[in-house]
Amino acid sequence: MSQQIKQPKPRTSLHGLLLVDKPSGMTSHDVVSRVRRLAGTKEVGHSGTLDPLASGLMVVLLGEATKLSSIVTEGDKAYEVQVQLGIETDTLDITGAVEKTTPVTVKKDEVVAKALALLGEMQLPIPLFSAKKIDGKKLYEYAREGEEVEIPSKSMTFWDVTYIENVEAEKENRYSFHLYCSKGSFIRSWVKLLGEQLGCGATMSGLRRTKSHDFTVNQSLGLEGLMAEKDAGTLDLSSTIVPLNEAVGGVRNIKVHGHDEVLLNNGQISHDLRSKLIVLFNPERDQWVFASSRDNKQVLAIIGLEPQVGFKIKRGFRY
């Protein structure tokens, strides 16, 4: 009896970034699962988790773009945050259990002034209900199991805080702001600090990511609309994804062809390509460069310069 040989599943032809506007109430994993169905592939990742409460921009990676995850996540982010004064919760957001309530006597002018001044680099505690790992275990797992754990702090940087007026919400002591932050910063920690400085405590009651890396939420697409196009048979993701050579702004792109391209596809840098890189690469401003096919414009590799080693392929792409 002959043994049937399993054929490998065909790889996706979609390689790039899909900018999705995540609705509140959905997990980042839910978004990835939906996109997998939309794209018909398991080759899907993302460049930064959003809490279920949060809405806004999620940069979803398709196909070979998943190899860019560590690069894309390095970018700064921006958020619109709503702050509820007078309430403190265990999760530092409105979904958590209320631990303390305080009468709010502080005036609007002081709230806005304190928020606009809450800038710069600071060491803040990481929220207990977060995915940060301590000794191989996520902080929220310690919290749910009631296990004691020392809350670590980390450096977070915030800038360009602006006030967003919302008269009706402010009647209930909810204030909105837009701000920028460095990679890995927790907006909930910023909200907690603001509440402490105002003396009445605060929790995050809303959050929307407006920018991630080089992309804004205005460039993103709603999941419901994408699913409707899928059901109608009119979905064309290839026309909506950001190609690899546009996925990372400010990175130089060198065109290769012929023998240089063949060697690059085999994980090697030819002598001629090294000579071109020496001329093109500026160690003071370039962390890496893209090498793309001159014929079909596909990105073939990311090349970096390592001290005492020279030029080295950091990532190779196969289509």
C-alpha positions, 0 to 999 in steps of 0.5 A, spaced: 500 500 500 503 506 497 504 512 502 500 518 500 505 524 500 503 530 503 504 536 498 506 543 502 501 548 502 501 554 497 504 560 500 501 566 500 502 571 494 500 577 499 506 580 502 506 587 505 502 591 511 495 591 512 493 597 516 487 595 520 482 600 524 481 595 530 474 596 533 474 597 541 472 590 544 476 586 540 483 583 542 489 583 537 488 576 536 481 576 534 484 581 528 489 577 526 484 571 526 480 575 521 485 577 517 487 570 516 481 568 513 480 575 509 487 573 506 487 565 506 493 564 509 496 563 516 502 568 514 499 573 518 502 577 524 502 584 527 507 590 530 504 591 536 498 589 541 492 593 542 488 592 549 481 590 547 478 596 550 482 600 545 481 602 538 485 604 532 490 603 528 493 596 528 499 594 523 498 587 520 503 583 517 502 579 511 507 574 508 514 575 508 512 582 511 512 578 518 520 578 518 519 586 519 516 585 525 522 587 530 523 593 525 516 596 525 515 595 532 521 600 533 517 606 531 513 611 536 506 611 537 500 616 538 494 615 542 487 619 543 486 617 551 480 619 555 481 620 562 476 618 568 478 622 574 476 620 581 476 613 580 482 608 581 482 600 578 486 594 579 487 594 571 488 602 571 483 602 566 475 602 566 474 595 565 477 593 572 475 592 579 474 599 582 479 600 588 478 607 590 473 613 589 475 620 590 471 626 590 473 630 584 474 638 586 480 640 581 478 645 576 478 644 568 484 649 567 488 645 572 487 638 569 489 641 562 495 644 565 497 638 569 496 634 563 500 638 558 506 638 562 506 631 563 512 630 558 519 627 557 522 621 559 520 618 566 520 611 570 513 609 571 511 602 573 508 597 568 501 596 569 500 589 573 495 587 568 499 587 562 503 582 558 510 583 560 513 577 563 517 576 569 521 570 570 517 567 564 510 569 566 506 574 564 504 579 569 496 579 568 497 571 570 500 573 577 494 578 578 489 573 576 492 567 580 493 572 586 500 571 586 505 576 589 510 579 584 514 585 584 512 590 579 517 593 575 518 600 572 521 602 565 523 608 561 517 611 558 517 617 554 511 622 552 511 628 548 506 633 544 500 632 549 494 636 546 487 637 549 481 635 546 475 639 548 469 634 550 464 639 554 459 633 555 464 628 558 467 633 562 461 634 566 462 627 568 470 628 570 472 625 563 478 629 559 481 627 553 488 628 550 492 626 544 499 624 545 505 621 542 510 616 546 516 611 545 515 604 543 513 600 549 510 606 553 503 604 557 498 610 556 495 607 563 501 608 567 501 616 564 494 616 566 495 613 573 501 619 574 496 624 572 491 622 577 496 622 582 498 629 581 491 631 581 490 628 587 483 625 585 486 619 582 484 617 575 483 611 570 483 610 563 476 610 560 478 610 552 484 609 548 484 610 540 491 609 537 492 614 531 499 613 529 504 607 529 511 607 526 510 611 519 502 610 518 496 613 521 489 611 522 486 615 517 490 610 512 487 604 515 481 600 513 475 597 517 474 590 518 467 590 517 468 593 510 473 588 509 469 582 511 463 585 507 467 585 501 470 578 502 462 576 502 461 580 496 467 577 492 470 584 491 475 584 496 482 585 493 487 586 498 493 586 493 491 593 492 490 595 499 497 593 502 503 597 503 509 593 499 515 591 503 519 597 500 514 602 503 514 599 510 519 602 513 520 609 512 527 613 511 531 606 509 535 607 503 533 602 497 539 599 492 537 596 486 540 589 484 540 584 478 543 579 474 549 575 478 548 580 484 540 578 485 542 570 484 547 571 489 543 575 494 537 570 493 542 564 495 544 568 502 550 571 499 553 579 497 557 579 491 563 583 490 560 588 486 554 589 491 559 590 496 562 596 492 556 599 491 554 598 499 560 602 501 559 608 497 551 608 498 551 606 506 552 612 511 554 609 518 552 615 521 545 615 519 543 608 516 542 602 520 540 598 514 538 598 507 533 594 502 536 590 496 531 590 491 530 587 484 531 592 479 526 587 474 520 586 479 522 591 485 521 586 490 525 587 496 530 581 496 534 582 503 535 587 508 543 589 509 546 592 515 553 593 517 556 590 523 563 592 526 569 588 524 564 584 520 562 588 514 556 588 510 551 582 512 544 580 510 539 581 516 533 578 513 532 575 506 525 574 503 522 569 499 516 569 495 
